[in-house]
């Protein structure tokens, strides 16, 4: 870590009382107090009448044991009067990746929501402002810290957000004028040999604090000789938005989604109660949190989830391109044939991960739990046979591994750590019935071709998430009928004009996603990997579950203490021209 960045982070708590004496505004200048007569239904932002004064922030800081941190964007060191050329150059090299953001209290990875308010690429003479960053964060380590933050936000009518790592494509964990509950250091991992709780389950389990990262869960599980259902990105938080939103990974076709494995949620509710939600206690909250999304029902403190015995794993990779297919038209036809043949593969308990560019399909990993290279080859026979019938002989590379972590390191570690997280992203869950229909499969392939022509890379996981459930949950029904979960990604280029990059976001929303949706009627989208401007997001993200989820939201949080972009109940709020969150 750069020494200057480290000093900034370490000094923040020490200076918070002094900084609180300064008026809080996006430019750190003394604001003009605005008449709020016309914005009574809005959350307050700095400059509004009633915005907490220095004394109130000081008292909050004492209540949370000195853990209140006033936001100072890490890119401040790239702007006057704090410009530091060596540190700024280092930050520019890492800004595109999650590692630059995940260990800071208010940082997040979504460029659109960063809005150039303070990034390393604008001129050093440009003012560095807070913009959409939360105004303050509480580095929570105890339930009481969360309760204090909720109480302060309620009493002062200010926006409250929840953030762990800032892996946040949809801008859920930030907001102008917000007080943020930073759960990053709630990272305890406790294995349970024989779970005895409120779920109909008595096997091994693990309790994960809200701040536990995927890589931390991997390492602990490997040492224990078990598997935890997680994703593949090492720096994503497991127990927060990932699992609460559903959570897919290499074990989806075998053990189900992450939300399918949750036994209990430890949370703090909007009225400050500390409760444990299980299938038999606080049942609606348990149901909603298990797939209905995070940041809106309660603050997650920890979760208990099932674990599985680790064992050998097989893996495989393959590729074909325009040249091997015999031309462009033949290539996109081959894509449709390939995707149509994946059903038997995922039914065998595997997940197939591949990427599509204008000229190639690269299957970079297939997971075969409790198998080996030979089993992987057998499972892929339906795909190889289908491709052979159209004249493409697949060259399949197969491997064997002693356990999950060795498999992950071979197939995913390098790819996921070197992929920029600064993205423009859309997503679609493709129904299996359509992907396996010859005519519709061609239409899907052509829609993906349009994505490639628009400058977007398509990344897909073939899954069978229709597994037997221990308990019902709020996972979108679109997952249960899907064969493919695909995202359409354009890496944000900070060296290009802002308007040019925004035009890609506009193209995604107004042109590309409508084409993909037209080719996949009855599909949906995964709430954690989708377009934040998704039209009809209530249906696309939540499906038939939305009315019940909305009802639960109205009962557990009637005052709207919790808000997150595209989360359940967010349709009752909108930002005004100043970024103030207002009731609609």
N, C-alpha and C positions, 0 to 999 in steps of 0.2 A: 504494500500500500504506500502511496506517495506520502512523504513526511508532512507536507503542508495539509493534505486532506485529513491525515490522522489528527493533526493539531486542531483543525477546525472542529472535527467531531468530538474530540475530548474536551474542548473548551466550551462547547455549547451549554451543557448544564450549569457550568460555573458562572456564565455570563447571563443566564436567563433572567435573573432578578434585575440586573442593570438594564438589559434590553427591554424588559417589560415597561420601564419608565418612559420608553419612547413610544409614540403613537404608532399603531400597526396599520400599515397600508401596503398595497402592492409595490409601491416605489420606495417604501420606508420613509417617505416625507410626511410632514404633518398634514393630515387630510382635512378637508372641509366637512363638517358634520352635516349630513343630509337629513332633510325632513322625511321622516318615514311614515307620514300620514297615509301616503298612497301605497305603502308596501308593508302593511300590517300583517299580511298573510305570508310574509317572506322571512327566511332566516337572515339574521343580521350579518353584515360584512363590515370590515374596518371602515370607519367613517360614518356609519349609521348611528343615530341616537340610540343609546342603550347598549352599544358595543362595550364589552367589559373593559374597565379601566385598569391601570397598573396595579392598584391594590388588589383587585379581584384575581388577576393572574398570579400575583405573588402568593395570595392565600391558597390558590389551587396548587401551586408548586409546593408549598409546605404540606398540603394534604397528601400529595403523591410522593412525598419523601425526596423532593429535589429532582424528580424525573421529568419535569416539564422542559421541553426543548423548543425554543423559537426557531423557526425555519430560516436557514441560511443555505440557499441552493449551492450544491458543490461546485457548480460552474462559475460561481462568483469569482474564483481565482483567475478566470479568463477575461475579466472586465475591470476597468478602472473603478475605484482606486486600489483594488486588491490584485491587480494583474501580476501573474507569476508565470513567465514564459515556459520554463521547463515543466512545471506541474500542469500547465494548461495543455501542452503538447502531449503529455502522457494521458491526460483525460480524454483528449480527442481520439486517441488510439483505442480507447476502451468504451467510449460513450455508446456505441452501437450495441453493446452487449450488456446482459443483465448484471454481470459482476460489478459494473461501475455504479450500480444503483441499489442493490439489494441490502447493503449494510448501512444505509443512511436512512434516517427516520422518515423523511417526506418525499424521497425520490421515487420515480416510477419510469417505466420504459416506453410509454406510448407517445411518440413524437407529436401527434396531432394535439393531444391535450397539454403537452409541454409548451406548445404554441410559441416557441422561440423566446419565451420570457427570460430565460437564463440558460443558454446552452453554449458549448465551447466554440461554436462555429461562427457566431455573429461577431461583429466588430468589437474590439476591446473598449471602444468609446461608447458603445450602446449601453444604455442603462440596464442594469440587471435587476429584475423585479421578481416578486414571488409568483405573480400570475395565478395559475390554477393550482399551485402547490398549497397544501394545508398550511395554515398560519402557525399553528403550534402542534406539537406531538407529545404524547405521554409515552415514555418508554415503560410500558406496563410489565410488571413481573408478578403481580398479585391480583386476585379478584378485586380487592379493595381499590386498586388503581383504576380498574375498568369502571367500577361503580361510581367513583369520584368523577371520572370523565363524563359519564352519562348524565350524572346529576348536574354538572356544570353546564353542559350543552343544553339541557332542558331548561334550567333556570334562566339562562341568558339567551335562549332562542337562537343558537348558532348551529351551523352545520356540523355533523359528527361523521367521521369516516373511520374505516378500519383498514389497516395496512400491515402486511407482514413483509413481503419482499418487493412489491411493486411490479411483479410479473402480471401485467394488467393491460391487455390489449383493448379493453373497452372503457377505460377511464373510471372504473368503479371505486378505486381506493384513494381518490383525491378530490379536491374541490375548493374553490375560492373561499377564503375566510374560514376554513374548517378547523376544527380541533380533531386531530387524528389519534386513534388508539393504535400504537405501534406494538404489535404482538411478537416481534421478531425474536426476542430473547426468552420467550416462553417455550423452551425447546427441550423439555424433559422427555425421556423415552423409558417406559417401564413395561417390561414383559410380564405377562400373566400366564402361568402354566395352566390353570384351570379356571376359566372365567365363570363367575357366579354373579349374575346381575339380572337386569330386567328384560333380557332377551332370551328366547328359547334356544340357548346355545351353551354348551359346557366345555368347549375345547380351548385350545391356546389362543391368546389374544395379545394385543399390545395397546398401551395408552400412549398417545402421541400428543405433546403440547402443541398449541396453535402455531408456534414458530418453527417446528421441526421441518427441515428441508429434505427433499427427496434423497440427496446424497447422504445425509445423516441417517435416514431410515435405511437406505441400502447397506451402509456400513454396519449398523447395529444388527440388522437382520442377518447379514452374512456371518457375523461373529456368533450369532445364536443358532445358525443352521436352519433359518426359516425364510419364507417369502412374505413380503408385505405388498399388497396391491397398491401400486403407485404409478405415476407416469414415468417418462424417460428423461425429462429435463432436470438435471441435478439440483438446480437452485429454486425450484418451485416449492412452495409450502404445501405439505401433504394435507394437513387437517383443516385448512381454511377453504378458500375458494375452489381449490382443485376437487376435493372430495364432495364438498357441499354442492358443487355444480354437476356432479356425476362422476367424473374422473376416469378416463380411459388409459390403457397402457398395454404392455405386452401380454398380460394375463387376462384380458377382458373376455376372450372366448373360452376361457377355462373356469375362472372364478367369478366372472361378472365384473361390473364396474366397481370403482372404489366405494361409491355410495351404497352398493348392494351388500357390502361387508361390514358396515358400521353397526356396532352393538349399542353404543350410547354416545350422546353429546353432552358435554359439560359446558354450560353457557351462562351468560349474564343477559337478562332480558331488558327490554326498553324501560321498565319501571325499576330496574336495579336489582331484581331478584337473582340469586345464584341457584340454578337448578340443574338437574341431570335429566335429560330427555331420553327415554327408552321406548320400546314398543308397548310398554305397559304403564309408563308414567310420563305425563306431558306428551301424550301420543301424537297430537297434531304437530307439535313443534319437532318431534323426532321425524315424523313423516316429511314435513316441509324442508327441514335442513338436509335430509338425505336425498339430494338431487334437485331441490328447488332453488338452489342458488344461495350465495353468501351475501353478507353485508346488509341484510334487510330484515331478518327475523330476530336475531340475537347476536351477541358477540361470542364467538367460539373461544373457549378456554382450552379444551382438550377434547379428544375423541378416543373411544375404544373401538378397535377394529379386529377382525379375525386375522390370524396368520396361518400359513401353510408350511408344511415341511419342505425344505429345499431339496433338490435332487439334480441329476444330470439334465442338461438341456442340449437340444440340437438346434442348429441354425442354418440358414441358407441365404444366398443372394444371387441375383441374375440381372441381366439387362438386355434390351434390344433397342434398335434405333431405326431411323429412316432408311439407312443404307441396307441393313439386314432385312428390313421389311420389303424393300424394292421400290420405295418412293414415298412421298408425303401422304397421298391418299391411302396407300396400303398401310402405312404406319398407324394412322388414326383408326383404321378398321381393325388393325391388330390390337390396339388399345381396348377397343370394345370387346373383342374376343377374350382377351386376357382377363378383363374385369368380370365378364360373364361367367368365367370358369372358377371363380374364387370361392363359391359357396361350399363345396365339399372340403376345401382346404380349411376354412374357418370352423366348419362343423367338427373338424378333428381337434379343436381346441387351440388353434394357432391364431396369431395376428400377423397380417402381412403389411409391411410398411414400404411404400414406394413413392417416388417423385416423378412428375411429368414436366418435361420442357418441350419446346417446339420440335425437337429432333430426337428425343430419347425417353424411354421409360427405364428407370433405375430402381429395381427392388433391392433396397439396401439392408433389409433384415426381415426374416421370418422367424418367429419364436416357436419352438417345439418343446414344451415343458415335459420333463420326464422321458425324453427321447434322446436320440443321437443323430449323427449325420445320415445314417442309413434310413432312419424313420423320416427325417426331413425329405429325403428324396422320394420316398414312397408317397408321402402326403402331397407332394407337388406333381404327381403324375397326371391328375386331371388337367392341370394348367399346361404341362408340357405336351400332352396329347392334343389339346385344343389348338395350341400354337403350331404343332407339327402339321395339322390338317390344312393350315393356310400357308404352309411352306416355311415356317420359322422354326429352326432348331435351337432351342434354348441351351445355353451353356450355364449350368447351375453349379455354383460353388457351395459345398456343404461342409459343416464343421460340427464338432462335438465339444461339450464343455462340462466341467464337473459341477457347476452350479450357476445360479442366475447372475451373480456379479461378474463372473468371468465371461459369460455370454454378453452381458450389457457392455462391458469394456471393449469387446471385440466388434460389436455391431453398431452401438449407439453413442458411446462416450465422446468420440472425436467429433462426430457429426453434430450433436446437439450443443456442444460447447463452442463450436466454431461458426454456428449459424447466428447471424445478427438478430437481435430481438426488437430492433427498431423497425417496425413493419406497418404496412397497410394490409389488413387481413379481412377476408370473408370466409364463410364456412357453410357446408351443406352435409346433412345426413341423407344418403341416397338409399331409397327403399330397395330391398333385395328383389322384390317382385319385378321392379323396373330394370335393374341391372342384369337380370337373367332373361329378360325378354329381348329377343334379337333386334327387333326394330327400335325399341326404346334404348337399348344399349348403344346403338349407333348415335342416337340423339344425344345421349349423355357424353359420349366421346367427342362429338362435335362441339358441345358446350365447353368441354375442357380445352378443346382446340382454340376456341375463342378466347379463353382465359390466357392461354399461352401467347396468342397473337396480341393481346393487350398488355403484355409485359409481366404477367403474373405466373409464378410457378405453382403448380398444383401438387400438394402433398397429401397422400391418402393413407388411411389405415383400413384394411378389410377386417371386419370383426363379426362375431356372432354374440351380441350382448343380450340375447333372449335366453338367459340362463335361469334355472329355478331360483326363486327368491326365498331367503329366510324370513323376511318380513316385507310387506308392501312399502313402497317409497314414492317420492315425487319425481323420479327420473323421467324425463320426457319420453312418451310412448314412441317417438320417432327412433330412439335408440334401439328399441326392441325389434323393430321391423327393418332396420338398416343392414345393408351389407358393407357400405362404404361410409366412412367419415372423412371428408376432404376439406382442406383449407386452401385458400387461394391467396398467395403471399407476394407482395411487392416490397422489397427492402427499401426503407426510407433513405434517400440520398441527401445528406445535409449540405452537400456542395452544390446542389441544384436549387434554383429559385423556389421559395416557399409555394408560390402559386402553382408551379409545375407539379409539385408533390400533392398538393390539395386536389389538383385536377385528376390524379389517379384515384384518390378517394371518391371523388364525384363519379368517375367512370365505373368504379366498382359498384357503387350504390345504384346508379341510374341505368347502367347498361349491362355490366357483366353478371351481377347476381340475378337480375330478372331473367336473363337467358338460361342460367343454370337452374333456376327454380322452375321455369317453363318445361325444362327437360326432365325434371324430377318431381312431378306433382305428388302430393301426399308426404313429401319429405319434411325435414325440419333443419335445425341448426343447433350445434353444441354451444351452450351459453358461455363457455370460457374461451372459445376459439371461433369468433364470428365477427361480423361487421357491426360496430356500435350504432350505425345508422340503418340497421336492418329494418326493412318495411314489415309491419305486422309482427313485430318481435314477440308479442305475447303468444301468438300461435306458433311461430317458428321455433321459439326457445322452450316453451312449456307445454304446448299442445293442449289436450283436453284437461290437463291438470291446473290450468291457470285460474279458473273460477274458484276452486277450492283453496289454492294457494293465496289468492287475493283475500278470501274470507278469513283465512288464518292470519294474514298480515294485519287486517283491520282489527282483529281481536288482540293480538300480542303487541301491537305497536300502533294504537289508534291515533297518536299525536304525530306520527311520522318522524320519530327520533332518528331512525336509520334510513338512509337513502343511498342507493348505488345505481349508476347508469344501467338501464334496461333490467334492473332487478324488479321483482314482484312489488307492485305498488308504486313504482317510480313514475307511472303514467299519471299520477295525481300531482306531479310536480314538474316545474320547468324553470330553467334559468332565464333571468331577464338579461338585458343588455350589459349589465355590470357583473354578471356571474352570480347574482343573488338568487338563491333557490326559493321559489315561490309556489304556493298552492295554485293549481289551475282551477 
